[in-house]
Each structure stands twice: as C-alpha cells, then as structure tokens.
Amino acid sequence: MRGIGGGHLGIRDLAPPVWRGLPRRALGAACGLGPVLVGLARLTPGGLDGALALVLMRCAALVPALGLACVLDDPARHSTATVPTRRPVRSALRMAQALPLAALSWTAALLLVPGDIRPPAGDLALEAAALAALALAGAAAAVRFTEAPQPGPGVAVLLLMGTVLALLLPERWCLFARLGSPLWAEAHQRWAVLLLLTVPVVALLLPEPIRRMRLPAVAHR
C-alpha cells in the first residue's frame, strides 16, 4: 500500500494509530473481569464445582463480548471519514487487534478452572466465539446504520438483554444447556449455526456507513 501522500497507509503503518484509538480501558476491564471472577471463586471456602464453573465460564465469554461491542467506538468518527484508508480496513484492523485480548481473557479463565471439573472446552469456546461474533456484528451494524460516534454501550446492553432472553428460551430451543443434559449437543449445534451465520454478516456490514439522503438546498433569490 502507498503512504499518505500516495493514497493508502500500509497495515503495518496503520496498526499503531488504530491500536491507540481502541477503547482500551473498556476492553481491558471487560477482558480482565472473567479471570478475576473465576479466581475469586477458587478462593471461596466452598471452592468451585462443575455447575458453578460452567456459569463462570459463560460469564467469562459474555463479559469480553460486551467489551467487543465497543470496539468500533470512535469519538472522532466523522472527522476520520476522510482519511486515505477506507473505513472497512480500519474497522477490520480494530477487530483483529481486539479479538486476541478477548480470546486471551477466556483462555485464562478456562485455565483457572481445575481440570477435574472443567466443562468441555471446545463447546464453551464455540459459545464464546458466537457471542464475540454477535458483539462485532452489532457494533458494525451500529456504525453502518447510525451516525452515533460511540454506539458501543447501547450494543452491549442489547447483547446482554439478548443473552438474558436466551436463558428464558423453552428447553427444546435452549442455547445454554446444563452439563450432562441430553440437549447439550443439540444446543451447541445451534451455537455453531449462529456463529456461521453471524461471521458473514460482520463482513457485509463493514463497508462505509449508509448516508441519509438529503435534499439539495434551494437557493433563495
């Protein structure tokens, strides 16, 4: 890619300013909370059991996703619309920089759970990936269809509300199955479908925001 004078910034040149523009405090707080919750549970007198470990691991997946909902927040959004590198590239780079933090947070929480009571890591990783994809899809949709410079908190609230509603689904449609439930495998098939549907949606929502149609001004004589 060419430099600023030629039109486009290279990814290597673009990465540091994009990193500085991330909502790092929100991401750091969200990504730090999951491991802290598991660590504190291990220190309680009763310690961890399988059921509590499952709940905490799902919290450890949800909380970083709430942070990812803010990953495209940019107070200078409207002033950066004219920079040489197009918004889809900048947005994709923001996501690529934030996702490893969420993955590291979830992995740290998982490793804090004793191996003898650790829930199935692959299935829980699928839940975490789907929640992260939903958060990114919500963030991308908010940027594409609204003019709000920082829509992340609203997206996070919607994701949290959606998760609560998912907990209330009838058993035959459940997403958050209990350990040992005969519905466990079926629930995670739904998670897989949800992830496969959401990832392309994120890509489709990355192009430049849709501008509201404005009527041309009429000159007054």
ROSE-4610 file (N, C-alpha, C; in Angstrom, 1 decimal, always signed):
// ROSE-4610
residu = [M/M/M/R/R/R/G/G/G/I/I/I/G/G/G/G/G/G/G/G/G/H/H/H/L/L/L/G/G/G/I/I/I/R/R/R/D/D/D/L/L/L/A/A/A/P/P/P/P/P/P/V/V/V/W/W/W/R/R/R/G/G/G/L/L/L/P/P/P/R/R/R/R/R/R/A/A/A/L/L/L/G/G/G/A/A/A/A/A/A/C/C/C/G/G/G/L/L/L/G/G/G/P/P/P/V/V/V/L/L/L/V/V/V/G/G/G/L/L/L/A/A/A/R/R/R/L/L/L/T/T/T/P/P/P/G/G/G/G/G/G/L/L/L/D/D/D/G/G/G/A/A/A/L/L/L/A/A/A/L/L/L/V/V/V/L/L/L/M/M/M/R/R/R/C/C/C/A/A/A/A/A/A/L/L/L/V/V/V/P/P/P/A/A/A/L/L/L/G/G/G/L/L/L/A/A/A/C/C/C/V/V/V/L/L/L/D/D/D/D/D/D/P/P/P/A/A/A/R/R/R/H/H/H/S/S/S/T/T/T/A/A/A/T/T/T/V/V/V/P/P/P/T/T/T/R/R/R/R/R/R/P/P/P/V/V/V/R/R/R/S/S/S/A/A/A/L/L/L/R/R/R/M/M/M/A/A/A/Q/Q/Q/A/A/A/L/L/L/P/P/P/L/L/L/A/A/A/A/A/A/L/L/L/S/S/S/W/W/W/T/T/T/A/A/A/A/A/A/L/L/L/L/L/L/L/L/L/V/V/V/P/P/P/G/G/G/D/D/D/I/I/I/R/R/R/P/P/P/P/P/P/A/A/A/G/G/G/D/D/D/L/L/L/A/A/A/L/L/L/E/E/E/A/A/A/A/A/A/A/A/A/L/L/L/A/A/A/A/A/A/L/L/L/A/A/A/L/L/L/A/A/A/G/G/G/A/A/A/A/A/A/A/A/A/A/A/A/V/V/V/R/R/R/F/F/F/T/T/T/E/E/E/A/A/A/P/P/P/Q/Q/Q/P/P/P/G/G/G/P/P/P/G/G/G/V/V/V/A/A/A/V/V/V/L/L/L/L/L/L/L/L/L/M/M/M/G/G/G/T/T/T/V/V/V/L/L/L/A/A/A/L/L/L/L/L/L/L/L/L/P/P/P/E/E/E/R/R/R/W/W/W/C/C/C/L/L/L/F/F/F/A/A/A/R/R/R/L/L/L/G/G/G/S/S/S/P/P/P/L/L/L/W/W/W/A/A/A/E/E/E/A/A/A/H/H/H/Q/Q/Q/R/R/R/W/W/W/A/A/A/V/V/V/L/L/L/L/L/L/L/L/L/L/L/L/T/T/T/V/V/V/P/P/P/V/V/V/V/V/V/A/A/A/L/L/L/L/L/L/L/L/L/P/P/P/E/E/E/P/P/P/I/I/I/R/R/R/R/R/R/M/M/M/R/R/R/L/L/L/P/P/P/A/A/A/V/V/V/A/A/A/H/H/H/R/R/R]
num = [1/1/1/2/2/2/3/3/3/4/4/4/5/5/5/6/6/6/7/7/7/8/8/8/9/9/9/10/10/10/11/11/11/12/12/12/13/13/13/14/14/14/15/15/15/16/16/16/17/17/17/18/18/18/19/19/19/20/20/20/21/21/21/22/22/22/23/23/23/24/24/24/25/25/25/26/26/26/27/27/27/28/28/28/29/29/29/30/30/30/31/31/31/32/32/32/33/33/33/34/34/34/35/35/35/36/36/36/37/37/37/38/38/38/39/39/39/40/40/40/41/41/41/42/42/42/43/43/43/44/44/44/45/45/45/46/46/46/47/47/47/48/48/48/49/49/49/50/50/50/51/51/51/52/52/52/53/53/53/54/54/54/55/55/55/56/56/56/57/57/57/58/58/58/59/59/59/60/60/60/61/61/61/62/62/62/63/63/63/64/64/64/65/65/65/66/66/66/67/67/67/68/68/68/69/69/69/70/70/70/71/71/71/72/72/72/73/73/73/74/74/74/75/75/75/76/76/76/77/77/77/78/78/78/79/79/79/80/80/80/81/81/81/82/82/82/83/83/83/84/84/84/85/85/85/86/86/86/87/87/87/88/88/88/89/89/89/90/90/90/91/91/91/92/92/92/93/93/93/94/94/94/95/95/95/96/96/96/97/97/97/98/98/98/99/99/99/100/100/100/101/101/101/102/102/102/103/103/103/104/104/104/105/105/105/106/106/106/107/107/107/108/108/108/109/109/109/110/110/110/111/111/111/112/112/112/113/113/113/114/114/114/115/115/115/116/116/116/117/117/117/118/118/118/119/119/119/120/120/120/121/121/121/122/122/122/123/123/123/124/124/124/125/125/125/126/126/126/127/127/127/128/128/128/129/129/129/130/130/130/131/131/131/132/132/132/133/133/133/134/134/134/135/135/135/136/136/136/137/137/137/138/138/138/139/139/139/140/140/140/141/141/141/142/142/142/143/143/143/144/144/144/145/145/145/146/146/146/147/147/147/148/148/148/149/149/149/150/150/150/151/151/151/152/152/152/153/153/153/154/154/154/155/155/155/156/156/156/157/157/157/158/158/158/159/159/159/160/160/160/161/161/161/162/162/162/163/163/163/164/164/164/165/165/165/166/166/166/167/167/167/168/168/168/169/169/169/170/170/170/171/171/171/172/172/172/173/173/173/174/174/174/175/175/175/176/176/176/177/177/177/178/178/178/179/179/179/180/180/180/181/181/181/182/182/182/183/183/183/184/184/184/185/185/185/186/186/186/187/187/187/188/188/188/189/189/189/190/190/190/191/191/191/192/192/192/193/193/193/194/194/194/195/195/195/196/196/196/197/197/197/198/198/198/199/199/199/200/200/200/201/201/201/202/202/202/203/203/203/204/204/204/205/205/205/206/206/206/207/207/207/208/208/208/209/209/209/210/210/210/211/211/211/212/212/212/213/213/213/214/214/214/215/215/215/216/216/216/217/217/217/218/218/218/219/219/219/220/220/220/221/221/221]
x = [+0.8/+0.0/+0.9/+0.4/+1.1/+1.0/+1.9/+1.9/+0.8/+0.7/-0.3/-0.4/+0.8/+0.8/+0.3/+0.5/+0.0/-1.4/-2.0/-3.4/-3.7/-2.9/-3.2/-2.1/-2.5/-1.5/-1.3/-0.1/+0.1/-0.4/-0.8/-1.3/-0.3/+1.0/+2.0/+2.0/+1.8/+1.8/+0.5/-0.6/-1.9/-2.1/-1.5/-1.8/-1.6/-0.4/-0.3/-1.3/-1.7/-2.7/-4.1/-4.4/-5.6/-5.7/-4.5/-4.4/-4.7/-4.1/-4.2/-5.7/-6.4/-7.8/-8.8/-8.3/-9.2/-9.7/-10.9/-11.4/-10.7/-9.4/-8.6/-9.0/-9.5/-10.0/-11.2/-12.2/-13.4/-13.0/-12.1/-11.7/-10.9/-10.0/-9.2/-10.0/-11.0/-11.9/-12.7/-13.3/-14.1/-13.3/-12.1/-11.3/-10.7/-10.6/-10.0/-11.0/-12.3/-13.3/-13.5/-13.5/-13.7/-12.7/-11.4/-10.4/-10.5/-10.8/-11.0/-12.1/-13.3/-14.4/-14.0/-13.4/-13.0/-12.0/-11.0/-10.0/-10.6/-11.5/-12.2/-13.0/-13.7/-14.5/-13.6/-12.4/-11.4/-11.0/-11.0/-10.6/-11.7/-12.9/-14.0/-13.9/-14.5/-14.4/-14.9/-16.1/-16.6/-15.9/-15.1/-14.4/-15.4/-14.9/-15.6/-16.2/-17.4/-17.9/-18.2/-18.6/-18.8/-19.9/-21.0/-22.1/-21.7/-21.0/-20.5/-19.5/-18.6/-17.6/-18.2/-19.3/-19.9/-20.5/-21.2/-21.7/-20.6/-19.5/-18.5/-17.8/-17.7/-17.0/-17.9/-19.2/-20.1/-20.1/-19.9/-19.7/-18.4/-17.4/-16.1/-16.1/-17.1/-17.3/-18.1/-19.1/-20.0/-19.4/-18.6/-18.0/-17.1/-16.1/-15.3/-16.1/-17.2/-18.1/-18.7/-19.1/-19.6/-18.6/-17.3/-16.2/-16.1/-16.2/-16.0/-17.1/-18.3/-19.4/-18.9/-17.9/-17.5/-16.2/-15.8/-14.5/-14.5/-15.7/-15.7/-16.1/-16.2/-16.5/-15.3/-15.6/-14.6/-15.2/-14.8/-15.3/-15.0/-13.9/-13.6/-14.1/-15.1/-15.6/-15.9/-16.5/-16.9/-15.7/-14.7/-13.6/-12.6/-12.7/-11.8/-12.4/-13.6/-14.2/-13.5/-12.6/-11.9/-10.5/-10.0/-8.6/-8.4/-7.2/-7.0/-7.4/-7.2/-7.6/-9.0/-9.7/-11.1/-11.6/-12.8/-13.3/-13.3/-13.7/-13.7/-12.4/-11.3/-9.9/-9.6/-10.0/-9.7/-10.6/-11.8/-12.7/-12.2/-11.8/-11.4/-10.1/-9.2/-8.0/-8.3/-9.3/-9.7/-10.1/-11.0/-11.5/-10.3/-9.4/-8.3/-7.4/-7.3/-6.5/-7.2/-8.5/-9.2/-9.5/-9.8/-10.2/-9.1/-7.8/-6.9/-7.0/-7.3/-7.5/-8.6/-9.8/-10.9/-10.6/-9.9/-9.5/-8.6/-7.6/-6.7/-7.4/-8.4/-9.1/-9.9/-10.6/-11.3/-10.4/-9.3/-8.4/-7.8/-7.5/-7.0/-8.1/-9.3/-10.4/-10.5/-10.4/-10.5/-9.4/-8.2/-7.1/-7.1/-7.9/-8.1/-9.0/-9.8/-10.8/-10.0/-10.1/-9.4/-9.8/-8.8/-9.1/-10.2/-10.3/-11.3/-12.7/-13.0/-14.3/-14.5/-13.5/-13.5/-14.6/-15.5/-16.5/-15.8/-16.5/-15.9/-15.5/-14.1/-13.6/-14.0/-14.1/-14.4/-15.8/-16.8/-18.1/-18.3/-17.6/-17.6/-16.9/-15.8/-15.2/-16.1/-16.9/-17.9/-18.9/-19.4/-20.3/-19.6/-18.4/-17.6/-17.4/-17.1/-16.9/-18.2/-19.3/-20.6/-20.9/-20.7/-21.0/-20.2/-18.9/-18.0/-18.4/-18.8/-19.3/-20.5/-21.5/-22.7/-22.3/-21.4/-21.0/-20.4/-19.5/-18.9/-20.0/-20.9/-22.0/-22.8/-23.1/-23.9/-23.1/-21.8/-21.0/-20.9/-20.7/-20.7/-22.0/-23.1/-24.4/-24.7/-24.3/-24.5/-23.7/-22.5/-21.7/-22.2/-22.7/-23.2/-24.5/-25.4/-26.8/-27.1/-26.2/-26.4/-25.2/-25.4/-24.3/-23.7/-24.1/-23.5/-22.0/-21.2/-19.8/-19.4/-20.2/-19.9/-21.1/-21.5/-22.8/-22.5/-21.3/-20.9/-21.8/-21.9/-22.7/-24.1/-24.7/-26.1/-26.1/-25.0/-24.9/-24.7/-23.9/-23.6/-24.8/-25.7/-26.9/-27.8/-27.9/-28.7/-28.2/-26.9/-26.3/-26.6/-26.5/-26.8/-28.3/-29.2/-30.6/-30.9/-30.2/-30.4/-30.0/-28.9/-28.4/-29.4/-29.9/-30.9/-32.1/-32.6/-33.7/-33.4/-32.2/-31.8/-31.9/-31.6/-31.8/-33.2/-34.2/-35.6/-36.2/-35.4/-36.0/-36.5/-37.6/-38.1/-36.9/-37.0/-35.9/-35.6/-36.6/-36.3/-35.5/-35.5/-34.8/-33.6/-33.2/-32.2/-30.9/-30.2/-28.8/-27.8/-28.2/-27.4/-27.8/-27.4/-27.8/-26.9/-27.5/-26.8/-25.8/-24.7/-23.8/-24.6/-24.3/-25.0/-26.3/-26.8/-28.2/-28.1/-29.2/-29.3/-29.4/-29.7/-29.8/-28.4/-27.4/-26.1/-25.6/-25.6/-25.0/-25.9/-27.2/-28.2/-28.0/-27.9/-27.7/-26.4/-25.4/-24.1/-24.1/-25.0/-25.3/-25.9/-26.8/-27.4/-26.3/-25.4/-24.3/-23.5/-23.2/-22.4/-23.1/-24.4/-25.1/-25.1/-25.3/-25.3/-24.0/-22.9/-21.6/-21.4/-21.8/-21.6/-22.5/-23.6/-24.4/-24.0/-23.4/-23.0/-21.7/-20.7/-19.4/-19.6/-20.3/-20.5/-21.3/-22.2/-22.9/-21.9/-21.0/-20.0/-19.3/-18.8/-18.1/-19.0/-20.3/-21.2/-21.5/-21.4/-21.7/-20.4/-19.3/-18.1/-18.0/-18.6/-18.4/-18.9/-18.6/-18.8/-20.2/-20.5/-21.8/-22.8/-24.0/-25.1/-25.4/-25.3/-25.6/-27.1/-27.6/-29.0/-29.2/-30.2/-30.5/-30.9/-30.2/-30.5/-31.0/-32.0/-32.5/-31.5/-31.3/-30.4/-31.1/-30.2/-30.7/-31.2/-32.2/-32.8/-32.3/-31.7/-31.2/-32.3/-32.2/-33.2/-32.7/-33.7/-33.3/-33.7]
y = [-1.2/+0.0/+1.2/+2.3/+3.5/+4.3/+5.3/+6.1/+7.1/+8.0/+9.0/+9.9/+10.3/+11.1/+10.4/+9.0/+8.3/+7.8/+7.8/+7.4/+6.5/+5.5/+4.5/+4.2/+3.9/+3.5/+2.0/+1.5/+0.1/-0.3/-1.6/-2.2/-2.0/-2.2/-2.0/-0.6/+0.4/+1.8/+2.2/+1.5/+1.8/+1.2/+0.1/-0.7/+0.2/+0.9/+1.7/+2.7/+3.6/+4.6/+3.9/+2.8/+2.1/+1.6/+1.0/+0.5/+1.6/+2.8/+3.9/+4.4/+4.2/+4.6/+3.6/+2.4/+1.5/+1.9/+1.5/+1.8/+0.9/+1.1/+0.1/-0.1/+1.0/+0.9/-0.1/+0.2/-0.7/-2.1/-2.3/-3.7/-4.3/-3.6/-4.1/-4.5/-3.7/-4.0/-5.2/-5.3/-6.4/-7.7/-7.6/-8.8/-9.3/-8.4/-8.8/-9.3/-9.1/-9.5/-11.0/-11.6/-13.1/-13.9/-13.7/-14.5/-14.1/-12.8/-12.4/-13.1/-13.3/-14.0/-15.4/-16.1/-17.5/-17.6/-16.7/-16.7/-16.5/-15.5/-15.3/-16.5/-17.1/-18.3/-19.4/-19.5/-20.6/-20.3/-19.0/-18.6/-18.7/-18.9/-19.0/-20.3/-20.4/-21.6/-22.8/-22.7/-23.9/-24.2/-23.3/-23.5/-23.7/-24.3/-24.4/-25.8/-26.0/-27.2/-27.1/-28.2/-28.2/-27.2/-27.2/-26.3/-24.8/-24.4/-23.1/-22.7/-23.7/-23.5/-23.2/-23.9/-23.6/-22.2/-21.8/-20.4/-19.4/-19.6/-18.6/-18.6/-19.7/-19.7/-19.0/-19.2/-18.4/-16.9/-16.6/-15.1/-14.7/-15.5/-15.2/-15.1/-15.6/-15.5/-14.2/-13.9/-12.8/-11.5/-11.4/-10.1/-9.5/-10.3/-9.8/-9.4/-10.2/-9.8/-8.4/-8.1/-6.8/-5.7/-6.0/-5.1/-5.0/-6.1/-6.0/-5.2/-5.1/-4.3/-2.8/-2.4/-1.0/-0.8/-1.9/-1.8/-0.8/-0.5/+0.5/+1.9/+2.1/+3.4/+4.3/+5.5/+6.5/+7.9/+8.6/+10.0/+10.8/+10.5/+11.3/+10.7/+9.9/+9.1/+9.9/+11.1/+11.8/+12.6/+12.9/+13.6/+12.6/+11.3/+10.4/+9.8/+10.2/+9.6/+10.0/+11.0/+11.5/+11.0/+10.2/+9.7/+8.8/+8.6/+7.9/+6.4/+5.8/+4.3/+4.2/+3.4/+3.3/+2.7/+3.0/+2.6/+1.0/+0.2/-1.2/-1.8/-1.2/-1.7/-1.3/-0.1/+0.4/-0.4/-0.7/-1.4/-2.9/-3.5/-4.9/-5.0/-3.9/-4.0/-3.8/-2.9/-2.8/-4.1/-4.8/-6.1/-7.1/-7.1/-8.1/-7.8/-6.5/-6.2/-6.5/-6.4/-6.6/-8.1/-8.9/-10.3/-11.1/-11.0/-11.7/-11.4/-10.2/-9.9/-10.7/-10.7/-11.5/-13.0/-13.5/-14.9/-15.2/-14.3/-14.5/-14.5/-13.6/-13.5/-14.8/-15.3/-16.5/-17.7/-17.8/-18.9/-18.8/-17.6/-17.5/-18.0/-17.6/-18.1/-19.6/-20.2/-21.6/-22.3/-21.8/-22.5/-22.4/-21.4/-21.2/-22.3/-22.9/-23.9/-25.2/-25.9/-27.2/-28.2/-28.9/-29.8/-30.9/-31.3/-32.4/-31.9/-30.6/-30.1/-29.1/-29.1/-28.1/-28.6/-27.7/-28.0/-28.3/-28.9/-29.2/-27.9/-27.8/-26.5/-26.2/-27.2/-26.9/-26.4/-26.9/-26.4/-25.0/-24.8/-23.4/-22.4/-22.9/-21.9/-21.6/-22.5/-22.2/-21.2/-21.3/-20.3/-18.9/-18.9/-17.6/-17.0/-17.8/-17.3/-16.7/-17.4/-16.9/-15.6/-15.5/-14.2/-13.1/-13.4/-12.3/-11.9/-12.9/-12.5/-11.7/-12.0/-11.2/-9.8/-9.6/-8.3/-7.5/-8.1/-7.4/-7.1/-8.0/-7.7/-6.5/-6.5/-5.3/-4.0/-4.1/-2.9/-2.4/-3.3/-2.9/-2.4/-3.0/-2.5/-1.1/-0.8/+0.5/+1.6/+1.2/+2.2/+2.4/+1.3/+1.4/+2.1/+1.9/+2.4/+3.6/+4.0/+5.2/+6.2/+7.4/+8.4/+8.6/+7.7/+7.8/+7.5/+8.4/+8.1/+7.0/+6.8/+5.8/+5.0/+4.1/+3.3/+2.0/+1.8/+0.5/+0.2/+1.2/+0.8/+0.4/+1.0/+0.5/-0.9/-1.2/-2.5/-3.5/-3.2/-4.1/-4.4/-3.3/-3.5/-4.5/-4.3/-5.2/-6.7/-6.8/-8.2/-8.8/-8.0/-8.5/-8.9/-8.1/-8.4/-9.7/-9.8/-11.0/-12.2/-12.1/-13.3/-13.7/-12.7/-13.0/-13.6/-13.1/-13.7/-15.2/-15.4/-16.8/-17.7/-17.2/-18.1/-18.5/-17.7/-18.0/-18.8/-19.2/-20.0/-21.3/-21.9/-23.2/-24.2/-25.3/-26.3/-26.8/-27.0/-27.7/-26.7/-25.4/-24.4/-23.8/-24.4/-23.8/-23.7/-22.6/-22.4/-22.7/-22.4/-22.6/-23.9/-25.0/-26.3/-26.6/-27.3/-27.7/-28.9/-29.0/-30.1/-31.4/-32.4/-33.7/-33.7/-32.6/-32.6/-33.3/-34.1/-34.7/-33.7/-32.4/-31.4/-30.6/-31.0/-30.3/-30.3/-31.4/-31.5/-30.7/-30.8/-30.1/-28.6/-28.1/-26.7/-26.2/-27.0/-26.5/-26.6/-27.4/-27.3/-25.9/-25.5/-24.1/-23.0/-23.2/-22.2/-22.2/-23.4/-23.4/-22.7/-23.0/-22.3/-20.8/-20.4/-19.0/-18.3/-19.0/-18.4/-18.4/-19.4/-19.5/-18.4/-18.1/-17.1/-15.7/-15.5/-14.2/-13.6/-14.5/-14.1/-13.4/-14.0/-13.3/-11.9/-11.9/-10.6/-9.5/-9.9/-8.9/-8.3/-9.2/-8.8/-7.9/-8.2/-7.5/-6.1/-5.9/-4.7/-3.7/-4.2/-3.4/-2.2/-2.3/-1.1/+0.2/+1.3/+2.6/+2.8/+3.6/+3.8/+4.3/+3.9/+4.4/+5.8/+6.7/+8.1/+8.4/+9.2/+9.5/+10.5/+10.2/+11.0/+12.5/+13.4/+14.8/+15.5/+16.3/+17.0/+18.2/+18.5/+19.6/+20.9/+21.8/+23.1/+23.9/+24.7/+25.5/+26.9/+27.5/+28.9/+29.9/+30.8/+31.8/+33.0/+33.6/+34.8/+36.0]
z = [+0.0/+0.0/+0.0/-0.6/-0.6/+0.7/+0.9/+2.0/+1.9/+2.9/+3.0/+1.7/+1.2/+0.0/-1.2/-1.2/-2.4/-2.3/-1.1/-1.0/+0.1/+0.4/+1.3/+2.3/+3.5/+4.5/+4.5/+4.7/+4.9/+6.2/+6.3/+7.6/+8.7/+8.4/+9.5/+10.0/+9.1/+9.5/+10.2/+9.8/+10.3/+11.7/+12.0/+13.2/+14.5/+14.6/+15.9/+16.1/+15.1/+15.4/+15.7/+15.0/+15.3/+16.7/+17.1/+18.5/+19.5/+19.2/+20.2/+20.2/+19.1/+19.0/+19.6/+20.0/+20.6/+22.0/+22.4/+23.7/+24.7/+24.9/+25.7/+27.1/+27.7/+29.1/+29.2/+28.3/+28.3/+28.0/+27.0/+26.6/+27.8/+28.4/+29.4/+30.6/+31.0/+32.1/+31.8/+30.6/+30.3/+30.2/+29.6/+29.4/+30.8/+31.7/+33.0/+34.0/+33.7/+34.7/+34.8/+33.6/+33.6/+34.4/+34.2/+35.0/+36.5/+36.8/+38.2/+38.8/+38.2/+38.8/+39.1/+38.1/+38.4/+39.5/+39.5/+40.5/+41.9/+42.0/+43.3/+43.8/+42.8/+43.2/+43.7/+43.2/+43.7/+45.1/+45.5/+46.9/+47.9/+47.5/+48.5/+49.2/+50.4/+51.2/+50.5/+49.8/+49.2/+47.9/+47.3/+46.1/+44.9/+43.8/+42.6/+42.5/+41.9/+41.4/+40.0/+39.3/+37.9/+37.4/+38.2/+37.8/+37.9/+39.0/+39.1/+38.1/+37.8/+36.8/+35.5/+35.1/+33.9/+33.8/+34.9/+34.9/+34.8/+35.5/+35.5/+34.1/+33.4/+32.1/+31.1/+31.3/+30.4/+30.7/+31.9/+32.2/+31.6/+31.6/+31.1/+29.6/+28.9/+27.5/+27.2/+28.0/+27.8/+28.1/+29.1/+29.5/+28.5/+27.9/+26.8/+25.6/+25.3/+24.2/+24.4/+25.6/+25.9/+25.6/+25.9/+25.6/+24.1/+23.4/+21.9/+21.2/+21.9/+21.4/+21.2/+22.0/+21.9/+21.0/+20.3/+19.6/+18.5/+17.9/+16.8/+17.3/+18.6/+19.1/+18.7/+18.2/+17.8/+18.0/+19.0/+19.2/+18.0/+17.2/+16.0/+14.8/+14.9/+13.7/+12.5/+12.7/+11.5/+10.9/+11.7/+11.2/+10.5/+10.9/+10.3/+9.0/+8.6/+7.5/+6.2/+6.2/+5.0/+5.0/+5.9/+5.8/+4.7/+4.1/+2.9/+3.0/+4.2/+4.3/+4.6/+3.8/+4.0/+5.3/+5.7/+7.0/+7.1/+6.1/+6.3/+6.8/+6.2/+6.6/+8.0/+8.4/+9.8/+10.8/+10.4/+11.3/+11.5/+10.3/+10.4/+11.2/+11.1/+11.9/+13.4/+13.7/+15.1/+15.7/+14.9/+15.4/+15.5/+14.6/+14.6/+15.8/+16.2/+17.4/+18.7/+18.7/+20.0/+20.2/+19.2/+19.4/+20.2/+19.9/+20.7/+22.2/+22.6/+24.0/+24.6/+23.9/+24.4/+24.5/+23.4/+23.5/+24.6/+24.9/+26.0/+27.3/+27.5/+28.7/+28.9/+27.9/+28.1/+28.4/+27.7/+27.9/+29.4/+29.8/+31.2/+32.2/+32.0/+32.9/+32.8/+31.6/+31.5/+32.3/+32.2/+32.8/+34.3/+34.8/+36.3/+36.8/+36.0/+36.4/+36.6/+37.7/+37.9/+36.8/+36.3/+35.2/+35.5/+36.8/+37.0/+37.0/+37.0/+37.0/+35.8/+34.9/+33.8/+32.8/+32.4/+31.4/+30.0/+29.1/+27.8/+27.1/+26.9/+26.4/+25.0/+24.2/+22.8/+22.6/+23.4/+23.3/+23.8/+25.0/+25.5/+24.7/+24.0/+23.0/+21.9/+21.5/+20.4/+20.9/+22.2/+22.7/+22.8/+23.2/+23.3/+22.0/+21.0/+19.6/+19.0/+19.3/+18.7/+19.4/+20.7/+21.4/+20.9/+20.7/+20.2/+18.8/+17.9/+16.6/+16.6/+17.6/+17.7/+18.1/+19.1/+19.5/+18.4/+17.6/+16.4/+15.4/+15.2/+14.2/+14.7/+16.0/+16.5/+16.4/+16.7/+16.6/+15.1/+14.2/+12.8/+12.3/+12.7/+12.3/+12.8/+14.1/+14.7/+13.9/+13.5/+12.7/+11.3/+10.7/+9.3/+9.2/+10.2/+10.1/+11.0/+11.8/+12.6/+12.5/+13.0/+13.0/+14.4/+15.3/+16.7/+16.7/+17.3/+17.3/+18.3/+19.3/+20.3/+20.6/+19.7/+19.9/+20.8/+21.2/+21.8/+23.1/+24.0/+25.2/+24.9/+23.9/+23.5/+23.0/+22.1/+21.6/+22.7/+23.7/+24.8/+25.6/+25.8/+26.5/+25.7/+24.4/+23.6/+23.6/+23.6/+23.7/+25.1/+26.1/+27.4/+27.5/+27.0/+27.0/+26.2/+25.1/+24.3/+24.9/+25.7/+26.4/+27.5/+28.2/+29.3/+28.7/+27.5/+26.8/+26.4/+26.0/+25.6/+26.7/+27.9/+29.1/+29.4/+28.8/+29.1/+28.0/+27.0/+25.9/+26.4/+25.7/+26.1/+26.0/+26.7/+26.8/+25.4/+24.6/+23.3/+22.4/+22.7/+21.9/+22.6/+23.7/+24.6/+24.0/+24.4/+24.0/+25.1/+26.3/+27.5/+28.2/+27.7/+28.2/+29.5/+30.4/+31.6/+31.3/+32.1/+31.9/+32.2/+31.3/+31.4/+30.8/+30.3/+29.7/+28.4/+28.1/+26.8/+25.6/+26.0/+25.0/+24.7/+25.4/+25.3/+23.8/+23.2/+21.8/+20.9/+21.0/+20.2/+20.3/+21.6/+21.9/+21.2/+21.2/+20.6/+19.1/+18.5/+17.1/+16.7/+17.6/+17.4/+17.5/+18.4/+18.6/+17.3/+16.7/+15.5/+14.4/+14.2/+13.1/+13.4/+14.6/+14.9/+14.5/+14.9/+14.5/+13.0/+12.3/+10.8/+10.1/+10.7/+10.1/+10.4/+11.6/+12.1/+11.4/+11.3/+10.7/+9.3/+8.4/+7.1/+7.3/+8.2/+8.5/+8.9/+9.7/+10.1/+8.9/+8.0/+6.8/+5.9/+5.8/+5.0/+5.5/+6.9/+7.5/+7.6/+7.1/+7.3/+6.3/+5.1/+4.2/+4.8/+4.0/+4.5/+5.0/+6.0/+6.5/+5.5/+5.6/+4.7/+5.0/+4.1/+4.3/+4.2/+5.0/+4.9/+3.7/+2.9/+1.7/+2.1/+1.5/+1.8/+0.6/+0.7/-0.5/-0.7/-2.0/-2.3/-1.8/-1.4/-0.9/-2.1/-1.8/-2.9/-2.6/-3.6/-3.5/-3.4/-2.5/-2.4/-3.2/-3.9/-4.7/-3.9]
